[in-house]
Amino acid sequence: MLKRTTLAIAMLVILGSIGVITAAEEEDQVAAAMTSLDEFMAAFNARDMEAWSKTLNYPHVRIASGTVRVWESPEEYAGRDVFAMLTSQYGWDHSVWDKREVVQSGKDKVHLATTFSRYDKDGNKIATFDSLYIVTKQDGHWGTQARSSFAP
């Protein structure tokens, strides 16, 4: 009996170390990732670079418009203004998630296929974009670690 118990404990340690989680743990992690994405969109729509930078994990990677950008810290990310360009070039007022589908999830990481739309101040849709978001848990904080988008 001792050998079976030892084997069971060893298997739990091995499975835990490779990221195997229970269905309940996965549900909790997906819920945390979705909450993080809700906060991401709320900060984005509020045009609050500091709050938006805090919804990310670092280094943060964005693949879009034929380039790969990497930001090492929230300060570096928040030190720019993307909203002036969005409003002046595209008439952007706000964005919404149209779809957020979990593609894969594991210990402390969730991959999501997303679709979001951008709208003008009158509520007219400007554009819709498909993306892939990777949301991770770092030091207890859930945030977007990487995203690949067809948005400019």
Secondary structure, DSSP 8 states (H G I E B T S, - for coil): -HHHHHHHHHHHHHHHHTT---HHHHHHHHHHHHHHHHHHHHHHHTT-HHHHHTTEEEEEEEEETTEEEEE-SHHHHHSS--HHHHHHHH---EEEEEEEEEEEEETTEEEEEEEEEEE-TTS-EEEEEEEEEEEEEETTEEEEEEEEES--
